[in-house]
Amino acid sequence: MIPTDPLVMHIDINSCFATIEQQANPFLRGKPVAVAASVKDFGCILASSIEAKRNGVKTGMRVKEGKQIEPQLIVLPCDPDKYRFIHHQLKQLLSTYTPDITPKSIDEFSLKFDKGNLVVIAQEIKQRIRAEIGQHISVSIGIGPNRFLAKTAAGIHKPDGLDVITMNNIQEVFEKLELTDLCGISFRNALRLNQVGINTARDFLNATQSQLKAAFKSITATYWYMRLHGQEIDSVPTHKGGLSNSYVLPHPTRPIEAFPIMIKLTHKLTERLRKEGYQAGFLLLAFSSAEHKHWHQGKRLIEPTNKAKAIIHEFHRLMNKSPFPEIKKITVFCGDLKPDTGLQLNLFQDEEEHRRVDHAVDAINHRFGLFTLVPAPMIHTKEYVPDAIAFGKM
Amino acid sequence: MSLTINEPVSVTMMYNHHQHKTIPIEMMWHNQHYPITEVGLHHTCHEGQVLKHIFSVTSKDIFFELSFNTSDLTWRLEKSDSN
């Protein structure tokens, strides 16, 4: 039984990045378009247009693979400024309906209403998006009693869908869904559920708490039970666990040759740490090889820091422990974030100097653009690590 | 095929105070006039602290990306692409 009325709306821009590119350039409309991290063969496809999706081009594919499936595929580089602008415009438009808006990612919003006919509101939102933001931009809207069910409803018809999940139709809706169609149910979770006799989305909906406990063996079972029965448990603000930057190299590279790129990733990371007012107490460096093997090594810091030089020094030490002669992907991660109160007094003069250098560099780069002023080892890294939007982020 | 141009360009703008809309209506580049037939998208971005307005436009069967620098009030033709 769903205890509440469907007063949550989930809005999802269809094929977001590709649709925005088709909005910008009318000649791309109706054509198979993909936006990729790099337009070269090894580049990862971040979004494909509705036309490209119909022909089998999927997010996560390599550009080469996409072109093999769809030889007419037009591949464009990522333009984060454009996508962020549309995100803010959409947020502004949605804020005229309710103050309770949560951006779930660059292309998804969750809205909570106290009352009203949400279907009528959703239809008006669709019209206003086309009139005020872009005639080619379409959204799928789902309405449900909680965020999970609203998101599930938004995924039923794409593109341009509008669906409602209520206590009256939930059995019927889940009848048509696969377990892995549900957000949060990965292939592995589906296997866990299969082991306790839950084979379909409808079985999942009708499962008892004890069945779910047998499958998940943790508090997750209770969360799923509540979610499936319309209770809201996903509106709790999430705590920022860490910041990371990663980059896929154009070709397998020796770690020492990739060191300038690692420095650039770290500068980007520490600039974000300082901008958001954090210090990191834990660092992690991860490499992937061309053979899809993975290695990572972490380091807990005695003193939390956000100083680029100190963090690069630690990553350099970790890098020397890598077992790979050549690497294809670098990830730098800062965790155990603590507020940078600026109150910590430094015992050593050079620590204070590093802090002041970082702040001076930040001020210059803020005024003239990121990476205007860079350390010497980064001089030849201009074409690497461009601005990007990570999945699920803004 | 998309080409990066990055050259100064002359642009005629029109402001409609009823609709509160400002749109480029004509561009002159290499002594040739290009009437703007459609504005696909107008967005903004920052280069450091400089605010730029980016207009993605078409002139007949050519796509152009124009940028207006609000710091020195100059226009540049950033990209072009023929249909």
Interface residues (C-beta under 8 A of the other chain):
Chain A: I20 Q23 A24 N25 P26 F27 L76 D81 K82 F85 I86 G134 N365 H366 R367 F368 G369 T372
Chain B: S2 E38 G40 L41 H43 T44 C45 H46 E47 G48 Q49 I54 S56 T58 D61 F63 E65 D81 N83
